[in-house]
Amino acid sequence: MNTFFDSIRRTGFRRGPQRILGGVCGGVAARLGANVMIVRLLLLLAFLLPGIGWVLYVALWALLPWQDGSIPLERALSR
């Protein structure tokens, strides 16, 4: 399981410092070099599709590492 979480860390995605809720959009925008407002708008549009936006956001929230490299899902499974 550690190799799975290590591979996530190697992608370079981190929750961004431009946070509103969980920092997911800020992290994706920082990694892709995009404007954070555009990423937030795209996520809001995804919320209009049945279930896709919510599932995507929750999955990213659980898997994107914080700035210190810790992953919420990994911490939850290690307890």
NUVEX-437876 format. One record per atom (N, C-alpha, C): residue number from 0; atom name; y negated, x, z. Coordinates in steps of 0.001 Angstrom, whole numbers, plus 500000, padded with zeros to 6 digits. Layout:
+-----+----+--------+--------+--------+
!   k !  a !      v !      u !      w !
+-----+----+--------+--------+--------+
! NUM ! CA !      Y !      X !      Z !
...
+-----+----+--------+--------+--------+
//
This chain:
+-----+----+--------+--------+--------+
!   k !  a !      v !      u !      w !
+-----+----+--------+--------+--------+
!   0 !  N ! 501198 ! 500827 ! 500000 !
!   0 ! CA ! 500000 ! 500000 ! 500000 !
!   0 !  C ! 498742 ! 500869 ! 500000 !
!   1 !  N ! 498823 ! 502049 ! 500623 !
!   1 ! CA ! 497650 ! 502918 ! 500664 !
!   1 !  C ! 497231 ! 503363 ! 499271 !
!   2 !  N ! 498192 ! 503576 ! 498380 !
!   2 ! CA ! 497826 ! 503998 ! 497026 !
!   2 !  C ! 497049 ! 502905 ! 496297 !
!   3 !  N ! 497369 ! 501652 ! 496580 !
!   3 ! CA ! 496634 ! 500536 ! 495981 !
!   3 !  C ! 495174 ! 500571 ! 496424 !
!   4 !  N ! 494943 ! 500697 ! 497721 !
!   4 ! CA ! 493576 ! 500715 ! 498236 !
!   4 !  C ! 492845 ! 501993 ! 497836 !
!   5 !  N ! 493555 ! 503104 ! 497751 !
!   5 ! CA ! 492935 ! 504348 ! 497288 !
!   5 !  C ! 492500 ! 504230 ! 495834 !
!   6 !  N ! 493295 ! 503542 ! 495023 !
!   6 ! CA ! 492912 ! 503360 ! 493619 !
!   6 !  C ! 491677 ! 502470 ! 493506 !
!   7 !  N ! 491522 ! 501522 ! 494397 !
!   7 ! CA ! 490317 ! 500687 ! 494404 !
!   7 !  C ! 489104 ! 501539 ! 494754 !
!   8 !  N ! 489261 ! 502420 ! 495740 !
!   8 ! CA ! 488148 ! 503291 ! 496121 !
!   8 !  C ! 487741 ! 504213 ! 494967 !
!   9 !  N ! 488694 ! 504672 ! 494184 !
!   9 ! CA ! 488402 ! 505597 ! 493081 !
!   9 !  C ! 487652 ! 504934 ! 491928 !
!  10 !  N ! 487625 ! 503610 ! 491868 !
!  10 ! CA ! 486896 ! 502947 ! 490788 !
!  10 !  C ! 485393 ! 503170 ! 490886 !
!  11 !  N ! 484901 ! 503497 ! 492059 !
!  11 ! CA ! 483478 ! 503740 ! 492238 !
!  11 !  C ! 482687 ! 502518 ! 492642 !
!  12 !  N ! 483329 ! 501368 ! 492720 !
!  12 ! CA ! 482632 ! 500162 ! 493168 !
!  12 !  C ! 482481 ! 500213 ! 494682 !
!  13 !  N ! 481294 ! 499929 ! 495159 !
!  13 ! CA ! 480999 ! 499808 ! 496584 !
!  13 !  C ! 480077 ! 498613 ! 496751 !
!  14 !  N ! 480162 ! 497994 ! 497901 !
!  14 ! CA ! 479219 ! 496904 ! 498163 !
!  14 !  C ! 477821 ! 497502 ! 498192 !
!  15 !  N ! 476934 ! 496878 ! 497454 !
!  15 ! CA ! 475613 ! 497451 ! 497266 !
!  15 !  C ! 474690 ! 497271 ! 498451 !
!  16 !  N ! 473689 ! 498110 ! 498497 !
!  16 ! CA ! 472690 ! 497971 ! 499558 !
!  16 !  C ! 471792 ! 496750 ! 499341 !
!  17 !  N ! 471769 ! 496211 ! 498113 !
!  17 ! CA ! 470975 ! 495012 ! 497836 !
!  17 !  C ! 471827 ! 493797 ! 498144 !
!  18 !  N ! 471934 ! 493481 ! 499425 !
!  18 ! CA ! 472829 ! 492421 ! 499875 !
!  18 !  C ! 472072 ! 491142 ! 500159 !
!  19 !  N ! 472723 ! 490040 ! 499842 !
!  19 ! CA ! 472269 ! 488737 ! 500316 !
!  19 !  C ! 473336 ! 488190 ! 501253 !
!  20 !  N ! 474575 ! 488133 ! 500784 !
!  20 ! CA ! 475679 ! 487696 ! 501638 !
!  20 !  C ! 476620 ! 488870 ! 501907 !
!  21 !  N ! 477539 ! 489107 ! 501001 !
!  21 ! CA ! 478533 ! 490142 ! 501231 !
!  21 !  C ! 478298 ! 491425 ! 500467 !
!  22 !  N ! 477267 ! 491492 ! 499655 !
!  22 ! CA ! 476965 ! 492691 ! 498901 !
!  22 !  C ! 477780 ! 492860 ! 497635 !
!  23 !  N ! 478544 ! 491829 ! 497272 !
!  23 ! CA ! 479423 ! 491924 ! 496103 !
!  23 !  C ! 478608 ! 492083 ! 494823 !
!  24 !  N ! 477646 ! 491223 ! 494597 !
!  24 ! CA ! 476848 ! 491293 ! 493364 !
!  24 !  C ! 476046 ! 492593 ! 493311 !
!  25 !  N ! 475512 ! 493024 ! 494441 !
!  25 ! CA ! 474769 ! 494280 ! 494482 !
!  25 !  C ! 475652 ! 495465 ! 494145 !
!  26 !  N ! 476886 ! 495454 ! 494632 !
!  26 ! CA ! 477815 ! 496540 ! 494345 !
!  26 !  C ! 478246 ! 496569 ! 492891 !
!  27 !  N ! 478526 ! 495407 ! 492334 !
!  27 ! CA ! 478927 ! 495330 ! 490925 !
!  27 !  C ! 477759 ! 495766 ! 490040 !
!  28 !  N ! 476559 ! 495302 ! 490369 !
!  28 ! CA ! 475383 ! 495668 ! 489577 !
!  28 !  C ! 475117 ! 497174 ! 489649 !
!  29 !  N ! 475236 ! 497754 ! 490825 !
!  29 ! CA ! 474998 ! 499193 ! 490976 !
!  29 !  C ! 476007 ! 500001 ! 490176 !
!  30 !  N ! 477265 ! 499610 ! 490202 !
!  30 ! CA ! 478309 ! 500359 ! 489484 !
!  30 !  C ! 478159 ! 500231 ! 487978 !
!  31 !  N ! 477768 ! 499054 ! 487505 !
!  31 ! CA ! 477636 ! 498828 ! 486073 !
!  31 !  C ! 476268 ! 499220 ! 485533 !
!  32 !  N ! 475340 ! 499537 ! 486425 !
!  32 ! CA ! 473988 ! 499877 ! 485997 !
!  32 !  C ! 473214 ! 498678 ! 485484 !
!  33 !  N ! 473543 ! 497517 ! 486011 !
!  33 ! CA ! 472898 ! 496279 ! 485573 !
!  33 !  C ! 471885 ! 495821 ! 486617 !
!  34 !  N ! 471065 ! 494894 ! 486221 !
!  34 ! CA ! 470109 ! 494285 ! 487132 !
!  34 !  C ! 470870 ! 493352 ! 488077 !
!  35 !  N ! 470616 ! 493476 ! 489366 !
!  35 ! CA ! 471350 ! 492683 ! 490351 !
!  35 !  C ! 471085 ! 491189 ! 490176 !
!  36 !  N ! 469910 ! 490817 ! 489732 !
!  36 ! CA ! 469609 ! 489396 ! 489536 !
!  36 !  C ! 470432 ! 488816 ! 488388 !
!  37 !  N ! 470694 ! 489604 ! 487360 !
!  37 ! CA ! 471518 ! 489125 ! 486246 !
!  37 !  C ! 472955 ! 488917 ! 486715 !
!  38 !  N ! 473468 ! 489842 ! 487515 !
!  38 ! CA ! 474829 ! 489698 ! 488039 !
!  38 !  C ! 474919 ! 488469 ! 488933 !
!  39 !  N ! 473917 ! 488244 ! 489752 !
!  39 ! CA ! 473908 ! 487050 ! 490615 !
!  39 !  C ! 473860 ! 485772 ! 489779 !
!  40 !  N ! 473072 ! 485781 ! 488720 !
!  40 ! CA ! 472993 ! 484620 ! 487847 !
!  40 !  C ! 474341 ! 484353 ! 487169 !
!  41 !  N ! 475002 ! 485403 ! 486696 !
!  41 ! CA ! 476321 ! 485237 ! 486077 !
!  41 !  C ! 477336 ! 484694 ! 487075 !
!  42 !  N ! 477260 ! 485150 ! 488316 !
!  42 ! CA ! 478172 ! 484633 ! 489334 !
!  42 !  C ! 477879 ! 483160 ! 489625 !
!  43 !  N ! 476608 ! 482809 ! 489682 !
!  43 ! CA ! 476265 ! 481401 ! 489893 !
!  43 !  C ! 476780 ! 480535 ! 488753 !
!  44 !  N ! 476693 ! 481036 ! 487527 !
!  44 ! CA ! 477244 ! 480298 ! 486391 !
!  44 !  C ! 478765 ! 480181 ! 486496 !
!  45 !  N ! 479416 ! 481230 ! 487004 !
!  45 ! CA ! 480866 ! 481178 ! 487183 !
!  45 !  C ! 481254 ! 480147 ! 488234 !
!  46 !  N ! 480372 ! 479915 ! 489219 !
!  46 ! CA ! 480653 ! 478896 ! 490227 !
!  46 !  C ! 480706 ! 477495 ! 489624 !
!  47 !  N ! 480073 ! 477305 ! 488476 !
!  47 ! CA ! 480099 ! 476001 ! 487821 !
!  47 !  C ! 481460 ! 475698 ! 487196 !
!  48 !  N ! 482214 ! 476750 ! 486879 !
!  48 ! CA ! 483557 ! 476562 ! 486328 !
!  48 !  C ! 484505 ! 476221 ! 487472 !
!  49 !  N ! 485448 ! 475332 ! 487254 !
!  49 ! CA ! 486319 ! 474888 ! 488347 !
!  49 !  C ! 487140 ! 476021 ! 488969 !
!  50 !  N ! 486746 ! 476417 ! 490161 !
!  50 ! CA ! 487517 ! 477375 ! 490943 !
!  50 !  C ! 487331 ! 478833 ! 490594 !
!  51 !  N ! 486928 ! 479162 ! 489372 !
!  51 ! CA ! 486876 ! 480560 ! 488945 !
!  51 !  C ! 485860 ! 481363 ! 489759 !
!  52 !  N ! 484677 ! 480851 ! 489928 !
!  52 ! CA ! 483634 ! 481573 ! 490662 !
!  52 !  C ! 484027 ! 481849 ! 492094 !
!  53 !  N ! 484572 ! 480843 ! 492758 !
!  53 ! CA ! 484947 ! 481010 ! 494163 !
!  53 !  C ! 486096 ! 481995 ! 494326 !
!  54 !  N ! 487100 ! 481876 ! 493479 !
!  54 ! CA ! 488250 ! 482782 ! 493555 !
!  54 !  C ! 487810 ! 484212 ! 493260 !
!  55 !  N ! 486986 ! 484377 ! 492238 !
!  55 ! CA ! 486495 ! 485704 ! 491880 !
!  55 !  C ! 485692 ! 486316 ! 493020 !
!  56 !  N ! 484785 ! 485553 ! 493605 !
!  56 ! CA ! 483943 ! 486086 ! 494678 !
!  56 !  C ! 484778 ! 486449 ! 495898 !
!  57 !  N ! 485694 ! 485589 ! 496283 !
!  57 ! CA ! 486531 ! 485869 ! 497465 !
!  57 !  C ! 487409 ! 487097 ! 497230 !
!  58 !  N ! 487966 ! 487216 ! 496017 !
!  58 ! CA ! 488797 ! 488385 ! 495702 !
!  58 !  C ! 487966 ! 489665 ! 495754 !
!  59 !  N ! 486775 ! 489631 ! 495168 !
!  59 ! CA ! 485915 ! 490814 ! 495214 !
!  59 !  C ! 485461 ! 491118 ! 496632 !
!  60 !  N ! 485173 ! 490089 ! 497401 !
!  60 ! CA ! 484740 ! 490298 ! 498786 !
!  60 !  C ! 485848 ! 490978 ! 499589 !
!  61 !  N ! 487089 ! 490584 ! 499349 !
!  61 ! CA ! 488208 ! 491152 ! 500106 !
!  61 !  C ! 488559 ! 492565 ! 499647 !
!  62 !  N ! 488284 ! 492892 ! 498375 !
!  62 ! CA ! 488740 ! 494167 ! 497822 !
!  62 !  C ! 487668 ! 495234 ! 497651 !
!  63 !  N ! 486396 ! 494854 ! 497553 !
!  63 ! CA ! 485362 ! 495871 ! 497364 !
!  63 !  C ! 485104 ! 496616 ! 498666 !
!  64 !  N ! 485117 ! 497943 ! 498602 !
!  64 ! CA ! 484870 ! 498727 ! 499814 !
!  64 !  C ! 483412 ! 498655 ! 500253 !
!  65 !  N ! 483213 ! 498805 ! 501551 !
!  65 ! CA ! 481872 ! 498955 ! 502087 !
!  65 !  C ! 481376 ! 500336 ! 501706 !
!  66 !  N ! 480147 ! 500660 ! 502022 !
!  66 ! CA ! 479578 ! 501966 ! 501699 !
!  66 !  C ! 480348 ! 503105 ! 502374 !
!  67 !  N ! 480977 ! 502832 ! 503517 !
!  67 ! CA ! 481751 ! 503874 ! 504209 !
!  67 !  C ! 483178 ! 504001 ! 503670 !
!  68 !  N ! 483545 ! 503184 ! 502687 !
!  68 ! CA ! 484862 ! 503272 ! 502063 !
!  68 !  C ! 485910 ! 502354 ! 502660 !
!  69 !  N ! 485580 ! 501636 ! 503741 !
!  69 ! CA ! 486561 ! 500726 ! 504334 !
!  69 !  C ! 486633 ! 499430 ! 503524 !
!  70 !  N ! 487849 ! 498916 ! 503373 !
!  70 ! CA ! 488095 ! 497705 ! 502596 !
!  70 !  C ! 488504 ! 496594 ! 503556 !
!  71 !  N ! 487846 ! 495433 ! 503511 !
!  71 ! CA ! 488176 ! 494347 ! 504453 !
!  71 !  C ! 489645 ! 493930 ! 504443 !
!  72 !  N ! 490241 ! 493792 ! 503268 !
!  72 ! CA ! 491652 ! 493380 ! 503199 !
!  72 !  C ! 492568 ! 494438 ! 503823 !
!  73 !  N ! 492255 ! 495691 ! 503600 !
!  73 ! CA ! 493056 ! 496774 ! 504174 !
!  73 !  C ! 492963 ! 496748 ! 505703 !
!  74 !  N ! 491769 ! 496529 ! 506226 !
!  74 ! CA ! 491602 ! 496451 ! 507691 !
!  74 !  C ! 492358 ! 495259 ! 508251 !
!  75 !  N ! 492327 ! 494127 ! 507545 !
!  75 ! CA ! 493018 ! 492925 ! 508028 !
!  75 !  C ! 494531 ! 493122 ! 508023 !
!  76 !  N ! 495056 ! 493799 ! 507006 !
!  76 ! CA ! 496511 ! 494012 ! 506921 !
!  76 !  C ! 497009 ! 495076 ! 507894 !
!  77 !  N ! 496123 ! 495981 ! 508307 !
!  77 ! CA ! 496570 ! 497047 ! 509202 !
!  77 !  C ! 496622 ! 496607 ! 510658 !
!  78 !  N ! 496138 ! 495432 ! 510952 !
!  78 ! CA ! 496164 ! 494940 ! 512345 !
!  78 !  C ! 497502 ! 494411 ! 512728 !
+-----+----+--------+--------+--------+
//
